[in-house]
Amino acid sequence: MSENTAGSAEGSPTSDLNVALHECMAALDLFLNNKFSDALASLQAKTKDSMYHALTYATILEMQAMMTFDPQDILNAGNTMKEAQATCQKFRKKTTVADSINNLVHRQTLERFTEEEIHAEICYAECLLQRAALTFLQDENMVSFIKGGIKVRNSYQTYRELDSLIQSPHYVKGENHLHFEGGVKLGVGAFNLTLSMFPARILRLLEFVGFSGNKASRFAPRDCSCLADVSCLIVNEAMPKAPLPAKPFVGTVDNMINLTAVWSLKTVGTGKGNVEEAERLLKPYLTRYPKGAIFLFFAGRIETLKGNIDAAVSRYEECCEAQQYWKQFHHMCYWELMWCFTYKRQWKMAFFYADLLSKENTWSKATYIYMKAAYLSMFGPDDCSPFGDNVVELFRIVPSLKLKIAGKSLPTEKFAIRKARRYLSPNPVPLPVPPLEMMYIWNGYAVIGKCPNLTEGMLETLIEAEAALASSSATEVLVDDLCVIKLLKGLCLKHLGNILEAEGHFNYIYLNEKKIKYDHYLIPNALLELAILYLDQDRRGEAIKLLERAK
């Protein structure tokens, strides 16, 4: 990067960049203090003249769109992000036809760029990535999918080039290097993390078109800023990382959208993340923003993963009380509260939050209605439905509510629809424990496993359901239902330390493989749980054989 000799002069590109970053940090501070409309108002006036104002403003609108899934919000966010990209383009290095031809022969040298121009590159790359995400949400046709893929690839290549620039011995750090480096490392780290999660055969295909992921590098301390570390540690398995020396602006903006995307997709890991490290990383943000909805929500997630369900409920309720402007933060909390009351077997409270979500939120109507029906099916004979809902009718409408993103159905909706189809017959056989089965899909047994009293309570419910099945007349799905209960009982027994009993329950499913009519997912999952059980006992060879069989 060339040194800007006039960097200190008033009105120079460097001073303009300093002012823009300072103002955007102030807007971000407003946002994290739940002053969302103030943050947007402070940014809007300069969105045509400042790449950082444009990017931050568009990012906040995209967050809102991803949280609401409202078509109009998605359209507005897409148009705003397109305008932000055009603003960033104005600050990128101008190239002539001769330069373009030369770049085809010789790779473009970023070292000759000014500080403002390399900042424009990273902002442009971020705009491409976010526009691609909106394209996948907005359109399901193949042309849009290809266009989105091209945007992602171009963004990825830019991040890679900027990362190479930082490591170059000829690179001269500018005045705002910390902000720049934070954004680059967050972008590269996010790509590496995502790509490393793909199966080997998919990764080989992606490498063929220019992508490459390094699983080891995703854990490098320089890859992400503090807030990204927190999201990774809380939501999925992660190793401890040291935070950057200070909070870089681009990294923080990128984190905002990544937190929302992660939560929308809700990818849950094994439940063995480094919760203590996540707590340490989150602490300074909670100190600075004690009423910040984002941080209160993640504080609740930490309490949930620690098994402190009552403390988690308090955090989620505090998050809902902290602000009323963005109801979508409430919906995130409602989802977690629904599961907290599921762990406590308080079916009426869980039903209440599932009902709220089904009426107020559009992320996955099929899942919410399924969960309403599931909780209603757990009510006792003397309990009445709070809103006069009928279990069978609720289950029957689930298949009609299927949602597609980028042309693909959501995995949790596929599962809910498959289970709900049982109720389409004139005389349906009830599902035995539908909320407890869905709880397994969302890794809830890893949570209650930290609380023996909750695990024992869940085991008691499963034993009662097993006894009810034994006393009922035989049906074509009897073995399916029995194996579902065996799988969930096995998990409870494992967490209570009854290893041999747990092993027997998992083996029961495998031995009855040919008798299972519909729930074929039970076989590989039982083998997986048995393999994990063996790994915990250092029976590595047996575990590997089971995993191979599960494939």
Helices and strands as residue ranges (DSSP letters): H 13-32, H 36-44, H 51-68, H 71-91, H 97-105, G 110-112, H 115-138, H 142-167, H 177-196, H 200-208, G 217-219, H 226-235, H 249-265, H 275-288, H 293-306, H 309-322, H 327-343, H 347-360, H 365-376, H 391-397, G 398-401, E 404-405, E 408-409, H 411-420, G 421-424, H 434-441, H 444-448, H 452-471, H 478-495, H 499-511, G 513-515, H 522-536, H 540-550
